[in-house]
Amino acid sequence: MRSEPVRCRQAFGDVLSRVRQHRHLTPAQLAANSGVPLSRILRMESGMSEPTLSELFLLGQALRVKPSSFVEGVELVMHGALHGVRARNGDGRSEPPATAPES
């Protein structure tokens, strides 16, 4: 059985990757837009590292999501329930779930 910290890191990596792909960005583009080094983004997406609080805010700003959305997404991934989450556009309108698989 995997430890809880490992599961959280892997879940965060999954959420980060899904949101990034939903925004049609490569890891390098996300690094350039956020100021988070590419090596850190790759380590986070692979589940080898977790973000600092500052990185969470930088990534959220670059991806146009609230930092708290990442935490919510991690919780959903860990519980196997990705459906029903709706991200918010910058203007407050709902959009399709960023963490749901693309159709």
Phi and psi in radians as a Rosetta constraint file:
Dihedral C 1 N 2 CA 2 C 2 CIRCULARHARMONIC -1.326 0.35
Dihedral N 2 CA 2 C 2 N 3 CIRCULARHARMONIC 2.595 0.35
Dihedral C 2 N 3 CA 3 C 3 CIRCULARHARMONIC -1.288 0.35
Dihedral N 3 CA 3 C 3 N 4 CIRCULARHARMONIC 2.768 0.35
Dihedral C 3 N 4 CA 4 C 4 CIRCULARHARMONIC -1.050 0.35
Dihedral N 4 CA 4 C 4 N 5 CIRCULARHARMONIC -0.780 0.35
Dihedral C 4 N 5 CA 5 C 5 CIRCULARHARMONIC -1.047 0.35
Dihedral N 5 CA 5 C 5 N 6 CIRCULARHARMONIC -0.660 0.35
Dihedral C 5 N 6 CA 6 C 6 CIRCULARHARMONIC -1.155 0.35
Dihedral N 6 CA 6 C 6 N 7 CIRCULARHARMONIC -0.758 0.35
Dihedral C 6 N 7 CA 7 C 7 CIRCULARHARMONIC -1.073 0.35
Dihedral N 7 CA 7 C 7 N 8 CIRCULARHARMONIC -0.709 0.35
Dihedral C 7 N 8 CA 8 C 8 CIRCULARHARMONIC -1.120 0.35
Dihedral N 8 CA 8 C 8 N 9 CIRCULARHARMONIC -0.783 0.35
Dihedral C 8 N 9 CA 9 C 9 CIRCULARHARMONIC -1.073 0.35
Dihedral N 9 CA 9 C 9 N 10 CIRCULARHARMONIC -0.768 0.35
Dihedral C 9 N 10 CA 10 C 10 CIRCULARHARMONIC -1.175 0.35
Dihedral N 10 CA 10 C 10 N 11 CIRCULARHARMONIC -0.675 0.35
Dihedral C 10 N 11 CA 11 C 11 CIRCULARHARMONIC -1.145 0.35
Dihedral N 11 CA 11 C 11 N 12 CIRCULARHARMONIC -0.729 0.35
Dihedral C 11 N 12 CA 12 C 12 CIRCULARHARMONIC -1.090 0.35
Dihedral N 12 CA 12 C 12 N 13 CIRCULARHARMONIC -0.741 0.35
Dihedral C 12 N 13 CA 13 C 13 CIRCULARHARMONIC -1.030 0.35
Dihedral N 13 CA 13 C 13 N 14 CIRCULARHARMONIC -0.695 0.35
Dihedral C 13 N 14 CA 14 C 14 CIRCULARHARMONIC -1.142 0.35
Dihedral N 14 CA 14 C 14 N 15 CIRCULARHARMONIC -0.804 0.35
Dihedral C 14 N 15 CA 15 C 15 CIRCULARHARMONIC -1.096 0.35
Dihedral N 15 CA 15 C 15 N 16 CIRCULARHARMONIC -0.839 0.35
Dihedral C 15 N 16 CA 16 C 16 CIRCULARHARMONIC -1.011 0.35
Dihedral N 16 CA 16 C 16 N 17 CIRCULARHARMONIC -0.796 0.35
Dihedral C 16 N 17 CA 17 C 17 CIRCULARHARMONIC -1.089 0.35
Dihedral N 17 CA 17 C 17 N 18 CIRCULARHARMONIC -0.769 0.35
Dihedral C 17 N 18 CA 18 C 18 CIRCULARHARMONIC -1.126 0.35
Dihedral N 18 CA 18 C 18 N 19 CIRCULARHARMONIC -0.771 0.35
Dihedral C 18 N 19 CA 19 C 19 CIRCULARHARMONIC -1.139 0.35
Dihedral N 19 CA 19 C 19 N 20 CIRCULARHARMONIC -0.761 0.35
Dihedral C 19 N 20 CA 20 C 20 CIRCULARHARMONIC -1.031 0.35
Dihedral N 20 CA 20 C 20 N 21 CIRCULARHARMONIC -0.803 0.35
Dihedral C 20 N 21 CA 21 C 21 CIRCULARHARMONIC -1.152 0.35
Dihedral N 21 CA 21 C 21 N 22 CIRCULARHARMONIC -0.656 0.35
Dihedral C 21 N 22 CA 22 C 22 CIRCULARHARMONIC -1.054 0.35
Dihedral N 22 CA 22 C 22 N 23 CIRCULARHARMONIC -0.580 0.35
Dihedral C 22 N 23 CA 23 C 23 CIRCULARHARMONIC -1.510 0.35
Dihedral N 23 CA 23 C 23 N 24 CIRCULARHARMONIC 0.067 0.35
Dihedral C 23 N 24 CA 24 C 24 CIRCULARHARMONIC 1.019 0.35
Dihedral N 24 CA 24 C 24 N 25 CIRCULARHARMONIC 0.790 0.35
Dihedral C 24 N 25 CA 25 C 25 CIRCULARHARMONIC -2.042 0.35
Dihedral N 25 CA 25 C 25 N 26 CIRCULARHARMONIC 2.540 0.35
Dihedral C 25 N 26 CA 26 C 26 CIRCULARHARMONIC -1.478 0.35
Dihedral N 26 CA 26 C 26 N 27 CIRCULARHARMONIC 2.861 0.35
Dihedral C 26 N 27 CA 27 C 27 CIRCULARHARMONIC -0.993 0.35
Dihedral N 27 CA 27 C 27 N 28 CIRCULARHARMONIC -0.669 0.35
Dihedral C 27 N 28 CA 28 C 28 CIRCULARHARMONIC -1.133 0.35
Dihedral N 28 CA 28 C 28 N 29 CIRCULARHARMONIC -0.691 0.35
Dihedral C 28 N 29 CA 29 C 29 CIRCULARHARMONIC -1.152 0.35
Dihedral N 29 CA 29 C 29 N 30 CIRCULARHARMONIC -0.716 0.35
Dihedral C 29 N 30 CA 30 C 30 CIRCULARHARMONIC -1.087 0.35
Dihedral N 30 CA 30 C 30 N 31 CIRCULARHARMONIC -0.712 0.35
Dihedral C 30 N 31 CA 31 C 31 CIRCULARHARMONIC -1.060 0.35
Dihedral N 31 CA 31 C 31 N 32 CIRCULARHARMONIC -0.797 0.35
Dihedral C 31 N 32 CA 32 C 32 CIRCULARHARMONIC -1.131 0.35
Dihedral N 32 CA 32 C 32 N 33 CIRCULARHARMONIC -0.687 0.35
Dihedral C 32 N 33 CA 33 C 33 CIRCULARHARMONIC -1.331 0.35
Dihedral N 33 CA 33 C 33 N 34 CIRCULARHARMONIC -0.482 0.35
Dihedral C 33 N 34 CA 34 C 34 CIRCULARHARMONIC -1.763 0.35
Dihedral N 34 CA 34 C 34 N 35 CIRCULARHARMONIC -0.451 0.35
Dihedral C 34 N 35 CA 35 C 35 CIRCULARHARMONIC 1.490 0.35
Dihedral N 35 CA 35 C 35 N 36 CIRCULARHARMONIC 0.017 0.35
Dihedral C 35 N 36 CA 36 C 36 CIRCULARHARMONIC -1.496 0.35
Dihedral N 36 CA 36 C 36 N 37 CIRCULARHARMONIC 2.237 0.35
Dihedral C 36 N 37 CA 37 C 37 CIRCULARHARMONIC -0.990 0.35
Dihedral N 37 CA 37 C 37 N 38 CIRCULARHARMONIC 2.496 0.35
Dihedral C 37 N 38 CA 38 C 38 CIRCULARHARMONIC -0.949 0.35
Dihedral N 38 CA 38 C 38 N 39 CIRCULARHARMONIC -0.726 0.35
Dihedral C 38 N 39 CA 39 C 39 CIRCULARHARMONIC -1.051 0.35
Dihedral N 39 CA 39 C 39 N 40 CIRCULARHARMONIC -0.632 0.35
Dihedral C 39 N 40 CA 40 C 40 CIRCULARHARMONIC -1.197 0.35
Dihedral N 40 CA 40 C 40 N 41 CIRCULARHARMONIC -0.761 0.35
Dihedral C 40 N 41 CA 41 C 41 CIRCULARHARMONIC -1.069 0.35
Dihedral N 41 CA 41 C 41 N 42 CIRCULARHARMONIC -0.778 0.35
Dihedral C 41 N 42 CA 42 C 42 CIRCULARHARMONIC -1.109 0.35
Dihedral N 42 CA 42 C 42 N 43 CIRCULARHARMONIC -0.696 0.35
Dihedral C 42 N 43 CA 43 C 43 CIRCULARHARMONIC -1.164 0.35
Dihedral N 43 CA 43 C 43 N 44 CIRCULARHARMONIC -0.669 0.35
Dihedral C 43 N 44 CA 44 C 44 CIRCULARHARMONIC -1.163 0.35
Dihedral N 44 CA 44 C 44 N 45 CIRCULARHARMONIC -0.823 0.35
Dihedral C 44 N 45 CA 45 C 45 CIRCULARHARMONIC -1.128 0.35
Dihedral N 45 CA 45 C 45 N 46 CIRCULARHARMONIC -0.494 0.35
Dihedral C 45 N 46 CA 46 C 46 CIRCULARHARMONIC -1.496 0.35
Dihedral N 46 CA 46 C 46 N 47 CIRCULARHARMONIC -0.037 0.35
Dihedral C 46 N 47 CA 47 C 47 CIRCULARHARMONIC 1.418 0.35
Dihedral N 47 CA 47 C 47 N 48 CIRCULARHARMONIC 0.208 0.35
Dihedral C 47 N 48 CA 48 C 48 CIRCULARHARMONIC -1.551 0.35
Dihedral N 48 CA 48 C 48 N 49 CIRCULARHARMONIC -0.267 0.35
Dihedral C 48 N 49 CA 49 C 49 CIRCULARHARMONIC -2.570 0.35
Dihedral N 49 CA 49 C 49 N 50 CIRCULARHARMONIC 2.775 0.35
Dihedral C 49 N 50 CA 50 C 50 CIRCULARHARMONIC -2.110 0.35
Dihedral N 50 CA 50 C 50 N 51 CIRCULARHARMONIC 2.730 0.35
Dihedral C 50 N 51 CA 51 C 51 CIRCULARHARMONIC -1.344 0.35
Dihedral N 51 CA 51 C 51 N 52 CIRCULARHARMONIC 2.676 0.35
Dihedral C 51 N 52 CA 52 C 52 CIRCULARHARMONIC -1.346 0.35
Dihedral N 52 CA 52 C 52 N 53 CIRCULARHARMONIC 2.932 0.35
Dihedral C 52 N 53 CA 53 C 53 CIRCULARHARMONIC -1.076 0.35
Dihedral N 53 CA 53 C 53 N 54 CIRCULARHARMONIC -0.713 0.35
Dihedral C 53 N 54 CA 54 C 54 CIRCULARHARMONIC -1.074 0.35
Dihedral N 54 CA 54 C 54 N 55 CIRCULARHARMONIC -0.751 0.35
Dihedral C 54 N 55 CA 55 C 55 CIRCULARHARMONIC -1.127 0.35
Dihedral N 55 CA 55 C 55 N 56 CIRCULARHARMONIC -0.647 0.35
Dihedral C 55 N 56 CA 56 C 56 CIRCULARHARMONIC -1.043 0.35
Dihedral N 56 CA 56 C 56 N 57 CIRCULARHARMONIC -0.741 0.35
Dihedral C 56 N 57 CA 57 C 57 CIRCULARHARMONIC -1.209 0.35
Dihedral N 57 CA 57 C 57 N 58 CIRCULARHARMONIC -0.714 0.35
Dihedral C 57 N 58 CA 58 C 58 CIRCULARHARMONIC -1.101 0.35
Dihedral N 58 CA 58 C 58 N 59 CIRCULARHARMONIC -0.765 0.35
Dihedral C 58 N 59 CA 59 C 59 CIRCULARHARMONIC -1.137 0.35
Dihedral N 59 CA 59 C 59 N 60 CIRCULARHARMONIC -0.755 0.35
Dihedral C 59 N 60 CA 60 C 60 CIRCULARHARMONIC -1.043 0.35
Dihedral N 60 CA 60 C 60 N 61 CIRCULARHARMONIC -0.760 0.35
Dihedral C 60 N 61 CA 61 C 61 CIRCULARHARMONIC -1.110 0.35
Dihedral N 61 CA 61 C 61 N 62 CIRCULARHARMONIC -0.777 0.35
Dihedral C 61 N 62 CA 62 C 62 CIRCULARHARMONIC -1.158 0.35
Dihedral N 62 CA 62 C 62 N 63 CIRCULARHARMONIC -0.562 0.35
Dihedral C 62 N 63 CA 63 C 63 CIRCULARHARMONIC -1.686 0.35
Dihedral N 63 CA 63 C 63 N 64 CIRCULARHARMONIC -0.017 0.35
Dihedral C 63 N 64 CA 64 C 64 CIRCULARHARMONIC 1.059 0.35
Dihedral N 64 CA 64 C 64 N 65 CIRCULARHARMONIC 0.790 0.35
Dihedral C 64 N 65 CA 65 C 65 CIRCULARHARMONIC -2.336 0.35
Dihedral N 65 CA 65 C 65 N 66 CIRCULARHARMONIC 2.690 0.35
Dihedral C 65 N 66 CA 66 C 66 CIRCULARHARMONIC -1.192 0.35
Dihedral N 66 CA 66 C 66 N 67 CIRCULARHARMONIC 2.471 0.35
Dihedral C 66 N 67 CA 67 C 67 CIRCULARHARMONIC -0.967 0.35
Dihedral N 67 CA 67 C 67 N 68 CIRCULARHARMONIC -0.590 0.35
Dihedral C 67 N 68 CA 68 C 68 CIRCULARHARMONIC -1.147 0.35
Dihedral N 68 CA 68 C 68 N 69 CIRCULARHARMONIC -0.385 0.35
Dihedral C 68 N 69 CA 69 C 69 CIRCULARHARMONIC -1.123 0.35
Dihedral N 69 CA 69 C 69 N 70 CIRCULARHARMONIC -0.570 0.35
Dihedral C 69 N 70 CA 70 C 70 CIRCULARHARMONIC -1.113 0.35
Dihedral N 70 CA 70 C 70 N 71 CIRCULARHARMONIC -0.755 0.35
Dihedral C 70 N 71 CA 71 C 71 CIRCULARHARMONIC -1.118 0.35
Dihedral N 71 CA 71 C 71 N 72 CIRCULARHARMONIC -0.758 0.35
Dihedral C 71 N 72 CA 72 C 72 CIRCULARHARMONIC -1.071 0.35
Dihedral N 72 CA 72 C 72 N 73 CIRCULARHARMONIC -0.739 0.35
Dihedral C 72 N 73 CA 73 C 73 CIRCULARHARMONIC -1.105 0.35
Dihedral N 73 CA 73 C 73 N 74 CIRCULARHARMONIC -0.701 0.35
Dihedral C 73 N 74 CA 74 C 74 CIRCULARHARMONIC -1.069 0.35
Dihedral N 74 CA 74 C 74 N 75 CIRCULARHARMONIC -0.775 0.35
Dihedral C 74 N 75 CA 75 C 75 CIRCULARHARMONIC -1.053 0.35
Dihedral N 75 CA 75 C 75 N 76 CIRCULARHARMONIC -0.738 0.35
Dihedral C 75 N 76 CA 76 C 76 CIRCULARHARMONIC -1.169 0.35
Dihedral N 76 CA 76 C 76 N 77 CIRCULARHARMONIC -0.726 0.35
Dihedral C 76 N 77 CA 77 C 77 CIRCULARHARMONIC -1.093 0.35
Dihedral N 77 CA 77 C 77 N 78 CIRCULARHARMONIC -0.765 0.35
Dihedral C 77 N 78 CA 78 C 78 CIRCULARHARMONIC -1.158 0.35
Dihedral N 78 CA 78 C 78 N 79 CIRCULARHARMONIC -0.456 0.35
Dihedral C 78 N 79 CA 79 C 79 CIRCULARHARMONIC -1.739 0.35
Dihedral N 79 CA 79 C 79 N 80 CIRCULARHARMONIC 0.082 0.35
Dihedral C 79 N 80 CA 80 C 80 CIRCULARHARMONIC 1.205 0.35
Dihedral N 80 CA 80 C 80 N 81 CIRCULARHARMONIC 0.460 0.35
Dihedral C 80 N 81 CA 81 C 81 CIRCULARHARMONIC -2.241 0.35
Dihedral N 81 CA 81 C 81 N 82 CIRCULARHARMONIC 1.545 0.35
Dihedral C 81 N 82 CA 82 C 82 CIRCULARHARMONIC -1.567 0.35
Dihedral N 82 CA 82 C 82 N 83 CIRCULARHARMONIC -0.299 0.35
Dihedral C 82 N 83 CA 83 C 83 CIRCULARHARMONIC -1.337 0.35
Dihedral N 83 CA 83 C 83 N 84 CIRCULARHARMONIC 2.727 0.35
Dihedral C 83 N 84 CA 84 C 84 CIRCULARHARMONIC 1.561 0.35
Dihedral N 84 CA 84 C 84 N 85 CIRCULARHARMONIC -0.107 0.35
Dihedral C 84 N 85 CA 85 C 85 CIRCULARHARMONIC -1.568 0.35
Dihedral N 85 CA 85 C 85 N 86 CIRCULARHARMONIC 2.299 0.35
Dihedral C 85 N 86 CA 86 C 86 CIRCULARHARMONIC -2.115 0.35
Dihedral N 86 CA 86 C 86 N 87 CIRCULARHARMONIC 2.144 0.35
Dihedral C 86 N 87 CA 87 C 87 CIRCULARHARMONIC -1.350 0.35
Dihedral N 87 CA 87 C 87 N 88 CIRCULARHARMONIC 2.836 0.35
Dihedral C 87 N 88 CA 88 C 88 CIRCULARHARMONIC -1.946 0.35
Dihedral N 88 CA 88 C 88 N 89 CIRCULARHARMONIC 2.361 0.35
Dihedral C 88 N 89 CA 89 C 89 CIRCULARHARMONIC -1.234 0.35
Dihedral N 89 CA 89 C 89 N 90 CIRCULARHARMONIC 2.962 0.35
Dihedral C 89 N 90 CA 90 C 90 CIRCULARHARMONIC -1.036 0.35
Dihedral N 90 CA 90 C 90 N 91 CIRCULARHARMONIC -0.439 0.35
Dihedral C 90 N 91 CA 91 C 91 CIRCULARHARMONIC -1.628 0.35
Dihedral N 91 CA 91 C 91 N 92 CIRCULARHARMONIC 0.121 0.35
Dihedral C 91 N 92 CA 92 C 92 CIRCULARHARMONIC 1.595 0.35
Dihedral N 92 CA 92 C 92 N 93 CIRCULARHARMONIC -0.136 0.35
Dihedral C 92 N 93 CA 93 C 93 CIRCULARHARMONIC -1.366 0.35
Dihedral N 93 CA 93 C 93 N 94 CIRCULARHARMONIC 2.579 0.35
Dihedral C 93 N 94 CA 94 C 94 CIRCULARHARMONIC -1.282 0.35
Dihedral N 94 CA 94 C 94 N 95 CIRCULARHARMONIC 2.632 0.35
Dihedral C 94 N 95 CA 95 C 95 CIRCULARHARMONIC -2.369 0.35
Dihedral N 95 CA 95 C 95 N 96 CIRCULARHARMONIC 2.960 0.35
Dihedral C 95 N 96 CA 96 C 96 CIRCULARHARMONIC -0.972 0.35
Dihedral N 96 CA 96 C 96 N 97 CIRCULARHARMONIC 2.646 0.35
Dihedral C 96 N 97 CA 97 C 97 CIRCULARHARMONIC -0.989 0.35
Dihedral N 97 CA 97 C 97 N 98 CIRCULARHARMONIC 2.223 0.35
Dihedral C 97 N 98 CA 98 C 98 CIRCULARHARMONIC -1.302 0.35
Dihedral N 98 CA 98 C 98 N 99 CIRCULARHARMONIC -0.389 0.35
Dihedral C 98 N 99 CA 99 C 99 CIRCULARHARMONIC -1.677 0.35
Dihedral N 99 CA 99 C 99 N 100 CIRCULARHARMONIC -0.061 0.35
Dihedral C 99 N 100 CA 100 C 100 CIRCULARHARMONIC -1.460 0.35
Dihedral N 100 CA 100 C 100 N 101 CIRCULARHARMONIC 2.569 0.35
Dihedral C 100 N 101 CA 101 C 101 CIRCULARHARMONIC -1.039 0.35
Dihedral N 101 CA 101 C 101 N 102 CIRCULARHARMONIC 2.485 0.35
Dihedral C 101 N 102 CA 102 C 102 CIRCULARHARMONIC -1.198 0.35
Dihedral N 102 CA 102 C 102 N 103 CIRCULARHARMONIC 2.518 0.35
